[in-house]
Amino acid sequence: MIVSFGLGHNDPAVPDGLYTLDLRAELSDPARMSEELRRSNGLDPRVQQVVWSTPGAQDLYEQLLFLARANPAAVLRVACAGGRHRSVAFAERIGAETGHEVRHLHIDRPRILRAGS
């Protein structure tokens, strides 16, 4: 299973997993680019375009894809700040490629606000 979630929610219900990929420092945050993207989520092709056009995104994807294929029964966790944009886009693509079940724990939660947001 691939689980997307937001680290900023401090949710104790996030399942334990074999591996957690934290995308906060690695990928551009679509929510910081426009109000339209901020209101959307990682299921939106426009958000996905921002995520996948970030330098290094493909390398991270290939690493997680390798882990997903090597550990088909494991829970792999993909995290960002709020669990609405980057982690969702990543989890969706990995799930589509591998056939893993995908769960988005925080896709409908409010955006996590940071200083300067």
C-alpha positions, 0 to 999 in steps of 0.5 A: 500500500502507498499512503500519502499524508501531511506531516504537519497534521501530527496524525497518530493514525498514520500507519507505520511503514517500511519507508517514508519519503518526505517531499517537503524539501525536495519538491516545489510546493504547488500551493505556493504558486497560485491560488488556483493550485492552492485550492486544488490537490495532487489529483489535478493534472496541473498540480502533477505538472508542477510536481513532476517538473521539479528537478530531482522528482524523477530520481525520487520517483525511481527510488520509491518505485524500486522499493514498491516493486521490491516490497509489494506487501509493505506500506510505503509512506509519502509525505509533504507538509499538508498531504494535499499536493506533492504527496498525493501526486507522488502516491498516485503515480507509484500506485498506477505504475505498481498496482498498489492500493493508494490511500490519501489520509489528508487530501481533504484537510485544510492547508498547513500554513507556514510563515510567509504563506 
